[in-house]
Amino acid sequence: MLRWTTAGESHGQALTALLEGVPAGVEITSEQISRALARRRLGHGRGARQAFEADALTILGGVRHGRTIGSPVALQIGNSEWPKWSVVMSPDPVDPAALLVDAGTGDEREIARNRPLTRPRPGHADLSGILKYDLPDARPVLERASARETAARVALGAVASALAEQVAGIQLVSHVVRVGSVALPDDAARPTPQDEARLSADPVRCTDPQVSARMVAEIDAAKKSADTLGGVVEVVATGVPVGLGSYVEAERRLDARLASALMGIQAVKGVEIGDGFAEAARRGSAAHDEILAVSSGRLERASNRAGGIEGGISNGADIVVRAAYKPISTVPRALRTIDLADGSAATGLHQRSDTTAVVPGAVIAEAMVALVLAQALLEKTGGDSVSEARRNLESYLARVSERTQW
């Protein structure tokens, strides 16, 4: 069973990620994982934080000489800004007087980061987190609720993506289909994994240069008006074999697992598989993907409105998943709230933030899809090594081919 977990806070010393159940023989290097982390840092609309915070990756266990060895893969992503936060985020008790001293720059903001955060931001976990965990202020909440944690998931996704490709030839690509009110047309061609370099070079990870320019202008306008933007991203997985997931239990459905993984990303408020909500407006005769026998032993679909999943099981077509990101909750113009210290009216606390996180959101969504597909793949194939899992998959697919010989 492939399982993953992360630990660490936004301004803590490091993020830690653990991936259990990885078979031996997956080829993966620090450079590959670091490239995935670098993709997460790209995108027009990112804040100043991306310019000075580096993702210092260390593989702590589970990999030797560029190959997994069958034990849990443990990763650490160090925080280059830790010296500035070592007192505020110290795991051990500190002298209260130390929280009244700046971090060495003489900048008033250095003292401000030490103060209690009692003005919760609308749209964030601040208020509910303070009340749920009976905390004195929002610092412990925002430190863990922060999307900074997704760096650990992207690192794990790089391992999962390598596993899925090396066992089954599965490849993934992600792109942005909407930023604010600007969107790709419904009939726009989807990218392929071979388009990755072009997408990473685009300021908003968009397939259409003209739409990309309009998205950039939308972001600039939002920043100028001290506001934030959301959007929609799409992940496409090619080469997914038929038979991943199951209809026999709700929690084993592949579409349910993908939806859960994507909804677990900070700021995601909606997920659709394939044509999703558009299907609700169609009649059945126009909604489903007709099955065609292209040749003996090979079937194709006339369309892919189901997004590669029927009845909770992959059907052999490309898996297509979209996630909708709400605008970032830390709004520069500051929304109305209350100060929990005395109940007085106030404006939400504001620390530096991005104008939009939709572009890195595509990379994060891709990582989560990779993790779910790798998990479902290993459930189907089993195997303690990549070669064993691959042999098991080949045997299964040979039987699938036998069933469609006429």
N, C-alpha and C positions, 0 to 999 in steps of 0.2 A: 504494500500500500504506500503510494507516494504521499507524503505529508509535509507541510511546510509551516513555519512559524517565524515571526520576527520579534525583536526586542530592541528597546532603545528609544530615546527621546530626540526631538528636533534639535535641541542645543546641547544634548548630552555628548559624552566623549566619543561615542560611536554607535552605529546601528549594527545589530547582529542578526543574521539570518541562518536558518537551519532547514535543510531539505533531507528528509529521511526516505529510505526506500529506493534510492538511486542505484540502478544496477552497475556492476563493474564494467569498465571499458568505454564509458562515454568520453569522447575526446573534448576537452574543455581547458582553456587557459585563462590566466588572469587578464591577458590582453583582450580576449573575446568578451569577458564580463565587463571590463572597463569600457569597451566600445559601446556596449548596451547602456551603461550608466551615462556616457557622454551624450548619447542620443536623447536621453531624458532631460538633459540640460539645455537643449536647443529650443529655438522658437521665438518669434516676435511676440513681445508682450511680457516677457519674463522680467522680474525685478532685479535690483542691484545685487541681491544675494547670490545670484548665479555667477557673478563676476569674481567673487572672492572666496566662495566656499568650494573646496575641492573634495571629490569623492576618493578618498584614499583606501583602495581595496586591498584586503589581505585574505587569502584563502587559508583558513585555520585548520581544516581537516577534510578528509574524504577524497582528496585528489593527490596523485603522485605522478610526477613526470608527464603532466598533461592528460592524465586519464583518471576517471573515478575508480575507486577501489572497492566499492560495495558498501562502505560505511557512510554514515550521514555526512553530507557536504555542509561544512560550516564556513560562513563568510562574515567578514567584518568590514564595515565602511566607516572609516575614521572621519571625525569632524575637524577640519582645519581651524575652525573658529573656537575650538574648545578652550584655549587659554583665557578668552574673554568671558567665558561662561562657567569657569571651574568653581567659582564661589557660589553663584546663583544656583547652579545645578549640582552642587556637591552631594554625593550620596551619603556623606557623613554630616553630622550637625556642625554648624558654623556659628561663630560669634555674631549676634545680631548687628553689632557695630560694623562688621565687615560689609554688610549689605547697604551701608550708607556711604561707601567709598566707591569712586569710579574705578574703571578697569585699567587705568593707567594713561588714558588719552586726555584727560581733563575735559572731556566732552560731557555735557549735562545728560545726554542720552545714555551714557554709560552708567550713570547713577539710576536713571529711570528704569532700566531693565531689571533693577533689583527690587523695585517697589511692588507691593501687592496689586494684582490686576483684578479689580473689583467691579469693572464695568463690562459685563458680558456682551459679546457681539451677536446681533441677530443673525441667524443662519448658521452659526457655528455651534460646536458642542459645549461652549463655555458654560451657559446657565444650567443646562440639564446635567452636565458633568459635575459641576460644583455641588448641586443638590444631591445627585445620586451617590457620590462618594464622600459627601460631607466634608468638602475641602474649604479652606479659608479663602482661596481666590482661584483665578483661572489658570495660573501658571502651570500646575500639573496637568490640567486638561489639555490646553493647547499644545503642550510639549509632545504629548502622545497622539493627539487627534490630528496633528499637522500632517500634511501630505509629504513632508520630508521622509516619513516612514516608507513611502513607496519606492525609494531608492533601493531598499532591501528587497522588495518584491521584484523589481526590475533585474537585480542581480540574480535572484533565484530563477526568474523567467529565462535568463540566458542559458542556464544549465538545462532547464526543461526543454527549451527550444532545440538545443543540441541533441538531447536525448530523442525527441520526437523525430527529428530529421534523420538521425543515424539508425534508428530502428525501423522507421516506416517511410522515410522520405517526405514527411510533412514539413511544409514551409509556411511561414507567416509573414504578412505585411500589414501595416496599419497606416491610415491616413485620416486627415481632417475633412469632414464633409460639410460642416457648418461652423461659423463663428458669429455669434449674435444673429443678426438678420440676414447675413450673407451666406448662401449655401450653394453647393454644387447642384446642377440640374439633376433630376431623377434619372435621366437616361445617360449620365456620364459614365464612361468606361471605368471599370475598377482597376486599380493597379495590380501588378504581379510582384512576387518577391524580387524579381530582377530590377524593379524600379526603386529599390531602397536608396541607392546613392542619390538619385534625383530628388526623392522625397526629403531626405535629410538635408539637401542643399537648399530646399525651398524654405522661406522664412516661416511659413505656417503649415508645412507638410501637406500641401495641397497638390493634386494632380493637374489642375488647370491653371496656367500662369495668370490668366485674366481674372479668374475668381480669386486667386491668391492675392493679387494686388488690391482687390476690393476688401478682402479680409484684413489685410494690413491697414488699410485706411480706416476700417471699422474699429480696429484696436487702437489706433492713434487717436481717433475721435473720443473714444471712451476714456483713454488716459488723460486727454486734455480736459475733459469734464470731471475728472476725479472719480471715475466710476470703473466698474469691472464687467467682464463679459463671460458668458458660458458658450457652449457649442456642442457639437456632436462629432464623435469619431467612429470609424469603422475598422474592424479587423477582419481580414480574409485569410483563411487557412486552406492551402491547397494540398492535395495528396493524402487527404484523410481517408483511411480505409472504411468500408462499410462495416457496421457492427459495433462501434464504440458507444457505450452507454447502454441503457436498458429501459424497457417499459414496465418491468415487473414491480418496481418500487419507486415511489415518487422521488426519493432522494438520489436515485441512481440515474434518473433521466439526464442525458447530456445537456439538453437545453436548460434545465433547471439548475444544473451545476454551473454552467457558464453564466447564467443570469445572476446567481448568488455571488460568484467570484467578482463579477463586474460591479454589482451593486455594493460590494464591500470596499470599493475604491472611494476615497474621500471625494465628495462633491458630486458623485454620480447619482442621478435621480430617476433615470429610466434606462431600460435595456430592451432591445428588440432583436429577434433572430430572423434573418432573411428580410422579407418585406413587412414583417411585424404588424404594426397597426394598420397599414394600408390594406392588409388582407381582410380586415373587418368590413371594408366597404365593397368587397367583390362578391360576386356569386360564386358558388362552388365550381361551376364549369370553367371559370376564369382564374381560380385561386390555386389550383393544385398542379404539380409538376408531372406531366404525362411521361410514361416510361416507354422508351424506344429500344428495340433490339438492333443495335448498330451492326453487329456481327455475332456469330456464335461465340458465346462466352463473354460478350461485352455488352453491357447495357449503358444507356445514356438517358438523361432527362431533357425534355424539350425546353425546360426553363429551370430556374432555381429560386422560386419564390419562397420555398421553405427554408432557405439558407443552409441546406445540407443536412438538415435534421428532421426526421419524421418519427413520431411516436417515441421521442426521447432517444432515438438511435441515429447515429450518423448513417447517411444513405449513399455515401461515395462521392457526392458532389462537394464543391467547395463549401466550407462552413463560413457563413457571413454573419457577423454580430456587430451591433451598434450600441454605443453607450452615450447618454446625454449628460453633459456636465452643467451644473448650475453655475452662475457667476460666483466668483470668489467672495467669501463672506467678509473678508477684511476690506471694507469699502473706504477709500480715502476720504470721501465726503462725510463719513461717519453717520451711521443711522441712530435713531433714538433708542435709548435703553434706560436702565436705572443703575445707580451705584449701590451695590449690595452692602456697602459699608454703612449707609444711613438711609437707603430707600429713596434718595433724591433723584430727580430726573437728570439724565446725563446723555452723552453720546458714546457710542461704542469705542472701546480702546482700539488704537490703530498702531500696528507695527508694520515695518516695510512689507510689501506684498507685490505680487504680480498683477498686471492688468487682466491677464487671462492665463489659464493653465491648460487650455485645450490641446495645445501642441504636444507638450509632454504627456498629456492625458492619453493620447493615442499610443504612445510607447508603453505606458503603464498598462493600458488595456490589452495590448499585444502580449505583454508578459503574463498577465493573468490567464489569457486564453491558452497560452503555451503550457502553463502549469496544469490547467484542467485537462487539456488534451493528452499531455504526457501521463497524467494519472489514469485517465480512462484507457489509454493505450496499454499501459502495464497491467491493468486489471484484465484486459483481454488476452494479452500474450503471456504474462508471467515471465519468469526468467530471472536468474541472478546475474546475468551478464548481457551485454548488448547482443552478442552473437547468438545466445540462446533465445532471447526475445525475438530476434529477427527470424531465426529458424521457425519458431512457433508461429509467427505471423505468416510466413511463407506457406507453411502447412495449412493454416486456416484459409488463406486466400486461394490456395489450390483447390480446396474443397468448394469454395464459393464459385470458382470457375467451372468445376464439374457440374454444379447445380444449374448452370445456365448454358450448357452445351446442347444444341438441338441439331 
